Amino acid sequence: MEGEINENQRHTREVRSVPPIILFTLVENCRRLGIDARGYFEVVLTRLPAIKANEAVSLTPGNWLKARHGKSQRQAV
């Protein structure tokens, strides 16, 4: 089935075509929330190919920060 693309390839193409304004907005949101933008993007871009499109909202800076704080609090208990 040459010429056909699978879901991960389609998702990767969409990620590559993100307009710069979206990236700038994500960086600014990281700054506003006190998140290291480089660390955020390393984690998010590593996870992004493996998630479903409807799960992407969990990777916004605010939701990502909430999830990280929840993990660290659960581990501390």
Backbone bond lengths (Angstrom), bond angles and torsions (degrees), N, CA, C in turn:
res aa  C-N    CA-C-N  psi(-1)  N-CA   C-N-CA  omega(-1)  CA-C   N-CA-C  phi
1 M - - - 1.431 - - 1.521 110.00 -
2 E 1.296 113.46 56.57 1.445 119.37 179.51 1.524 110.56 -67.07
3 G 1.284 116.58 142.50 1.456 120.13 -179.87 1.511 113.85 95.56
4 E 1.334 116.97 -20.33 1.457 120.46 177.49 1.521 108.53 -86.87
5 I 1.314 115.56 148.67 1.459 119.22 177.50 1.519 109.20 -116.33
6 N 1.327 115.01 144.48 1.461 118.15 178.69 1.524 109.71 -87.61
7 E 1.316 116.43 177.37 1.469 122.06 -175.21 1.525 111.75 -61.62
8 N 1.345 117.85 -41.36 1.466 120.61 179.67 1.517 111.44 -64.41
9 Q 1.333 117.44 -40.30 1.464 120.11 178.20 1.521 110.52 -64.96
10 R 1.314 117.92 -40.57 1.460 121.82 179.04 1.521 109.66 -63.14
11 H 1.343 115.63 -44.28 1.462 121.47 -180.00 1.533 110.04 -62.69
12 T 1.344 117.24 -42.14 1.463 121.68 179.45 1.518 110.49 -63.27
13 R 1.314 118.28 -40.88 1.467 120.96 177.76 1.519 110.94 -62.97
14 E 1.330 116.66 -39.13 1.462 120.13 178.95 1.517 110.52 -65.32
15 V 1.335 117.34 -39.45 1.462 121.07 179.42 1.513 110.14 -64.85
16 R 1.315 117.42 -41.13 1.467 121.18 -179.56 1.521 112.17 -65.12
17 S 1.308 117.12 -23.51 1.460 119.66 -176.12 1.526 112.64 -100.72
18 V 1.334 117.25 22.70 1.458 121.04 179.33 1.533 108.72 -68.44
19 P 1.320 117.12 127.03 1.469 119.55 178.17 1.536 110.61 -62.68
20 P 1.330 117.33 142.68 1.466 120.66 -178.24 1.529 113.71 -53.93
21 I 1.310 118.76 -33.80 1.466 120.39 -178.48 1.530 111.31 -60.56
22 I 1.316 117.44 -32.69 1.464 120.41 178.10 1.526 109.76 -68.70
23 L 1.329 116.37 -42.58 1.462 119.42 178.00 1.525 110.92 -63.68
24 F 1.317 117.37 -42.34 1.463 120.97 178.22 1.532 110.21 -61.96
25 T 1.316 116.62 -39.70 1.466 120.81 178.85 1.524 110.62 -64.40
26 L 1.326 117.17 -43.12 1.466 120.30 177.88 1.528 111.16 -62.18
27 V 1.331 116.54 -42.87 1.467 120.25 178.68 1.526 110.09 -62.60
28 E 1.319 117.63 -43.91 1.462 121.33 179.90 1.527 111.05 -64.94
29 N 1.318 117.47 -39.14 1.467 120.51 176.68 1.528 110.79 -64.27
30 C 1.312 116.90 -39.36 1.462 120.19 176.06 1.529 109.74 -61.06
31 R 1.315 116.37 -46.69 1.461 120.54 -179.80 1.526 110.76 -59.48
32 R 1.320 116.13 -45.72 1.458 121.75 -178.71 1.527 111.66 -62.57
33 L 1.322 116.86 -34.82 1.465 121.50 -177.90 1.533 112.91 -90.61
34 G 1.332 117.15 -0.90 1.463 120.68 -179.66 1.516 113.93 76.01
35 I 1.333 116.77 26.22 1.461 122.56 -179.26 1.533 108.27 -97.12
36 D 1.331 116.49 137.07 1.458 121.15 172.52 1.532 107.35 -68.91
37 A 1.332 116.85 110.78 1.466 121.04 -174.06 1.528 111.85 -60.78
38 R 1.318 117.16 -39.94 1.466 119.55 -179.44 1.530 110.70 -62.50
39 G 1.330 116.45 -46.73 1.462 120.27 178.12 1.513 111.88 -62.02
40 Y 1.334 115.58 -40.99 1.468 120.80 178.14 1.530 110.35 -58.80
41 F 1.341 116.29 -50.56 1.467 119.18 -177.75 1.523 111.99 -66.17
42 E 1.322 118.26 -34.46 1.464 120.06 177.50 1.523 110.88 -60.71
43 V 1.327 115.68 -45.85 1.473 119.73 -179.53 1.524 110.66 -69.04
44 V 1.323 116.26 -48.66 1.462 120.91 -175.04 1.528 111.49 -65.20
45 L 1.319 117.49 -45.35 1.466 119.05 -178.01 1.521 111.91 -70.03
46 T 1.311 117.31 -23.06 1.460 120.62 174.74 1.530 110.38 -74.12
47 R 1.336 116.28 -39.98 1.473 120.94 -178.23 1.520 113.33 -79.86
48 L 1.314 117.17 -29.33 1.458 121.88 -170.80 1.531 114.93 -53.57
49 P 1.320 119.75 -44.80 1.474 118.17 -179.01 1.527 114.59 -64.22
50 A 1.322 116.98 -20.15 1.468 120.08 -175.25 1.522 113.94 -96.49
51 I 1.326 117.97 -3.05 1.466 118.78 -177.27 1.520 110.84 -104.28
52 K 1.321 114.55 161.16 1.458 120.83 175.87 1.523 108.70 -80.60
53 A 1.315 116.26 154.94 1.469 121.37 -177.62 1.530 111.61 -56.81
54 N 1.324 117.22 -37.80 1.471 119.29 -177.94 1.531 112.49 -74.83
55 E 1.326 118.47 -7.35 1.458 122.20 176.77 1.528 111.75 -95.43
56 A 1.320 118.15 -5.31 1.460 122.01 -175.97 1.524 112.33 -61.35
57 V 1.322 117.57 -28.61 1.465 120.46 179.78 1.526 111.21 -60.57
58 S 1.315 117.72 -24.88 1.465 120.22 178.74 1.522 111.94 -70.26
59 L 1.334 116.95 -13.08 1.460 121.07 -177.89 1.527 113.74 -99.88
60 T 1.335 117.90 5.60 1.461 118.80 174.11 1.524 107.62 -66.25
61 P 1.329 118.83 152.21 1.459 119.67 -176.63 1.534 114.02 -52.34
62 G 1.319 118.27 -44.54 1.463 120.62 -179.19 1.522 112.54 -63.69
63 N 1.321 116.96 -47.28 1.466 120.50 179.75 1.526 111.66 -68.28
64 W 1.315 116.25 -36.97 1.458 121.11 178.15 1.531 109.95 -62.71
65 L 1.339 116.41 -43.08 1.455 121.17 179.16 1.530 110.83 -64.10
66 K 1.334 116.97 -43.24 1.473 120.45 177.67 1.528 110.86 -59.42
67 A 1.317 116.55 -43.80 1.466 120.85 -179.25 1.524 110.60 -64.99
68 R 1.315 117.74 -39.70 1.472 121.21 178.63 1.515 111.11 -65.65
69 H 1.330 116.39 -43.22 1.458 119.11 179.18 1.521 110.63 -65.45
70 G 1.318 117.06 -36.93 1.459 120.50 177.65 1.514 111.46 -63.04
71 K 1.337 117.07 -39.91 1.453 121.31 178.94 1.514 111.00 -65.62
72 S 1.339 116.64 -45.89 1.456 119.03 -177.59 1.526 110.97 -67.09
73 Q 1.331 117.87 -34.14 1.457 121.28 177.87 1.524 110.16 -69.95
74 R 1.328 117.29 -40.62 1.465 120.46 179.55 1.521 110.35 -65.90
75 Q 1.347 117.40 -38.39 1.441 120.41 -179.71 1.524 111.63 -69.17
76 A 1.338 116.51 -31.17 1.466 120.51 -177.67 1.520 112.11 -74.73
77 V 1.330 117.14 -20.82 1.478 120.69 -176.30 1.508 110.46 -75.65
